[in-house]
Amino acid sequence: MSRIPEDPPQSAIWIAFSGRADLPWLRLLRPGFRHCFAALADKAGWTLVDPLAGRLVVQRLAVAPDFDLPSFWRRAGFRVLGPFTPAQPARSLRLPFAPFTCVIACLRLLGLSRPLVLTPFGLYRALRDRCPKEILGKKS
């Protein structure tokens, strides 16, 4: 018996980009694009997916379902792209031993395979043209 509902709730994914660099080597990346993370919006509310160094945070946010999280992120200085509808999972062309990064987490969440997208800025460029709505914040 499967626990996965036959009709899963419709969801939208928003991807946010940050310029904060907690690790020294992240400072080598383009300012404003040193980390990315995502939020899934569904009928019940928001779920944050934040791949951090050493752990993956998946957390249901304690906000109202109609809370405008992308605008909140924009006011906090993040660049935000979305909403995206998750695609059907695609076969990955990445090597199986590739490191799990914030970019990989966001691509997998979107159901995309982009083997040449390695950095948050590369992800931003790959998604920007597919994005129905873009919210730009100040550089973070």
Backbone torsions as a table, in degrees:
resi	resn	phi	psi	omega
1	MET	NA	127.1	-178.6
2	SER	-87.8	138.9	176.6
3	ARG	-92.4	-4.1	179.2
4	ILE	-80.8	124.5	-179.0
5	PRO	-64.1	145.1	179.0
6	GLU	-67.1	-34.7	179.0
7	ASP	-114.9	81.7	-178.4
8	PRO	-64.5	151.2	179.6
9	PRO	-63.5	143.8	177.7
10	GLN	-64.4	134.5	-179.3
11	SER	-133.2	159.3	176.6
12	ALA	-128.3	146.0	-178.8
13	ILE	-117.0	134.0	175.0
14	TRP	-117.0	136.4	178.9
15	ILE	-113.2	130.4	179.2
16	ALA	-115.7	147.9	-178.0
17	PHE	-123.1	135.2	-176.5
18	SER	-123.5	151.6	176.7
19	GLY	-100.7	1.3	-178.6
20	ARG	-70.3	137.1	-178.8
21	ALA	-125.0	96.9	178.3
22	ASP	-79.4	-26.5	178.9
23	LEU	-104.2	139.0	-176.0
24	PRO	-55.8	-39.7	-176.9
25	TRP	-69.0	-19.4	177.9
26	LEU	-67.8	-19.9	179.3
27	ARG	-67.8	-14.0	175.5
28	LEU	-73.9	-20.0	-179.2
29	LEU	-79.6	162.9	-177.6
30	ARG	-59.1	131.0	177.3
31	PRO	-56.5	137.2	-177.7
32	GLY	89.6	-11.2	-177.0
33	PHE	-138.7	57.6	-179.0
34	ARG	-106.2	-9.4	179.3
35	HIS	-156.6	149.4	173.2
36	CYS	-136.9	152.8	178.7
37	PHE	-152.7	173.1	-171.6
38	ALA	-137.8	161.7	171.4
39	ALA	-136.4	139.3	175.8
40	LEU	-106.6	127.5	176.3
41	ALA	-106.0	131.1	173.1
42	ASP	-137.5	-173.1	-176.4
43	LYS	-61.1	-28.2	-176.0
44	ALA	-89.7	-13.6	-179.8
45	GLY	143.6	-148.1	-173.0
46	TRP	-118.5	139.7	172.9
47	THR	-122.4	124.6	179.3
48	LEU	-90.3	135.3	174.1
49	VAL	-124.8	107.1	-174.7
50	ASP	-127.1	100.9	178.1
51	PRO	-78.3	106.9	-179.4
52	LEU	-101.8	168.8	176.4
53	ALA	-64.7	117.7	176.1
54	GLY	91.9	-11.5	178.8
55	ARG	-162.3	160.9	177.7
56	LEU	-114.8	119.6	179.4
57	VAL	-96.1	120.5	172.4
58	VAL	-124.1	113.2	-170.2
59	GLN	-140.8	132.2	173.0
60	ARG	-78.1	124.4	-176.9
61	LEU	-82.1	138.4	-179.2
62	ALA	-86.2	64.5	176.9
63	VAL	-130.9	162.3	178.8
64	ALA	-63.5	147.5	179.7
65	PRO	-57.6	-27.1	-179.4
66	ASP	-93.8	8.8	177.5
67	PHE	-62.4	136.7	-177.9
68	ASP	-91.1	79.9	-177.8
69	LEU	-62.8	-41.8	178.2
70	PRO	-59.5	-38.9	177.3
71	SER	-67.9	-36.2	176.6
72	PHE	-62.1	-45.3	177.5
73	TRP	-61.9	-41.0	179.3
74	ARG	-60.6	-44.7	178.6
75	ARG	-64.3	-26.4	177.8
76	ALA	-81.5	-4.8	175.6
77	GLY	100.7	8.6	179.4
78	PHE	-87.9	154.0	168.8
79	ARG	-90.7	135.1	-173.1
80	VAL	-129.8	133.1	174.3
81	LEU	-120.7	140.4	176.7
82	GLY	150.0	-178.7	-0.1
83	PRO	-81.5	147.5	174.9
84	PHE	-114.5	145.1	172.1
85	THR	-94.4	130.3	-179.4
86	PRO	-58.4	132.3	177.4
87	ALA	-82.8	165.3	172.6
88	GLN	-64.8	141.3	-179.9
89	PRO	-55.4	137.4	-179.7
90	ALA	-110.3	153.3	176.2
91	ARG	-67.5	132.2	-176.6
92	SER	-85.8	140.5	174.9
93	LEU	-97.7	2.2	-179.9
94	ARG	-75.2	153.6	175.3
95	LEU	-69.0	145.2	-176.5
96	PRO	-65.4	-18.1	-178.8
97	PHE	-101.5	15.6	178.0
98	ALA	-66.0	144.5	-179.1
99	PRO	-65.8	147.5	176.8
100	PHE	-86.3	109.9	-177.7
101	THR	-116.5	174.3	177.0
102	CYS	-61.6	-34.8	179.3
103	VAL	-66.4	-45.4	179.2
104	ILE	-61.7	-42.6	179.9
105	ALA	-60.2	-44.8	-179.7
106	CYS	-66.9	-41.4	177.6
107	LEU	-61.7	-43.9	179.9
108	ARG	-64.9	-39.2	178.4
109	LEU	-61.9	-37.5	178.6
110	LEU	-79.3	-13.2	-178.0
111	GLY	77.8	26.7	-176.7
112	LEU	-108.6	153.8	173.2
113	SER	-124.5	111.5	178.4
114	ARG	-131.6	87.2	-172.8
115	PRO	-62.8	-22.6	-178.9
116	LEU	-93.2	-2.0	177.4
117	VAL	-88.1	110.8	-174.3
118	LEU	-118.1	-22.3	-174.9
119	THR	-121.4	161.7	175.9
120	PRO	-57.3	-37.5	178.2
121	PHE	-67.2	-37.4	175.2
122	GLY	-61.9	-39.9	176.5
123	LEU	-64.7	-43.4	178.5
124	TYR	-57.5	-47.0	-180.0
125	ARG	-64.3	-39.1	-179.1
126	ALA	-68.1	-32.6	-176.4
127	LEU	-92.6	-25.0	-172.4
128	ARG	-56.9	-39.3	-178.9
129	ASP	-77.3	-19.7	179.2
130	ARG	-92.0	-5.3	-171.4
131	CYS	-84.5	125.8	177.4
132	PRO	-72.0	-24.2	-177.9
133	LYS	-146.2	134.7	179.8
134	GLU	-120.6	131.9	174.8
135	ILE	-117.9	116.3	179.9
136	LEU	-103.5	131.9	174.6
137	GLY	-106.3	176.4	176.0
138	LYS	-66.4	163.3	179.6
139	LYS	-63.6	134.0	-179.4
140	SER	-106.7	NA	NA
